[in-house]
Amino acid sequence: MAGFSHQRENQNIFYIGRVFRESTKGSVARKEILQIGAESIGVSGKENTFKILEELDEIISLLPLENKLTLVLGNVNLFQSIVQEFELKQNEIEILSKLLYQKT
């Protein structure tokens, strides 16, 4: 399922679908997961990202989740804002970057 809304030249796009992932790196075994995504095109800034995260939090609170949930943020500006807000040191930035890359 996919959809979008159009407001004053800005587009909010979402998708929901099942995808296959490797169980472990290098493994031939695969598992099927439900993937949900959202993007906002034509709007920049952390305020918009936080708005999407607030909406996501509201949706998640309504769901009876039984499995682990993984949240992947693909916004470089948000990462930089976190680094600045918490005044992270270089080694902390490297650790955070590694964790985000591994999605753990």
N, C-alpha and C positions, 0 to 999 in steps of 0.2 A: 504494500500500500504506500502511496506517496501523495503528497499534496503541497499546496503552497497558498499563501495569502499575499495580496499585493496592496500596499498602502503607500501612496505618494512616492513612487519610484523605488521603494524598498520592498524586498521580498523575503518572506520567512518560509523556508522550505523544510519539510520533515519527511522521513521515510521509516518504514518498519518492514523488516523482512528476515527470513531465516538465511543464515550463511554457514559455510563450513570452515572450520579452523583446525589446524594441526593440534593434536592432543599435547604433544611436546615437540620441541625443536628437533628436526631431523626424523621425526616419526612418520610412518605412513598412515598411522591411525588418525582418523578425523572425528570431530564431534560437531554436531549441528547446534548452533546457538541462535537466539533471537537478537537481532541488532536493531537498535533504534537510533536515529540520528536527526539532528536539527542544525540548520544554518541560517544565518541572517545575512542577506546580501544587500549591499547598498548602505549599510549602517556600520559604523566603526565605533570603537571605544569600549571600555570595560563596563560602562553602564548597561549597554545592550547585552553584553555577555552575562552580567549578573542577573538581568531580567530573565534571560533564557534559563539560567540555573535556578532561579526562584520558581519558575513555571515547572521545571523538571522536578524540583523538590515537592511541589504540590501534587504532581501526578504520581510520583513514587509513593507518597504517603497514603494514597488511595488504593494501592495495589497490594495484594497478599503475596509478597515475594517469598519464595521458598529457597531460591538459589542465590549464589553470590552475584552481586552487581558490580560491574566495572565501568567507571566513568572515564572517558578519554576526552581531554580538552585539547583542541587543535588551534589554540590562539596564542601566538608568540607574545602579543602585547599583554595578555593576562599573566603569562609566566613572568614577564618583566615587572609587572605591577606587584606580583607576590614577592619577588626578590627585593624590590624597593621598599614595600610596606614593612616587611619583616627584617630589613637590613641584613640579609643573608651574607655570610662570608663565602669566599670562593669555594672552599671545600663543601659547604652546605649546598651551594648552587649545583655543584657537580653531582652530589648525592641525589638531590631533588630531580635533576635532569635525568639521571640514570633510572630512577624509580618511574618517572613518567614515560620514559622510552620503553621500559619493560612492561608497563601497564600492570604493575603489582601494587 
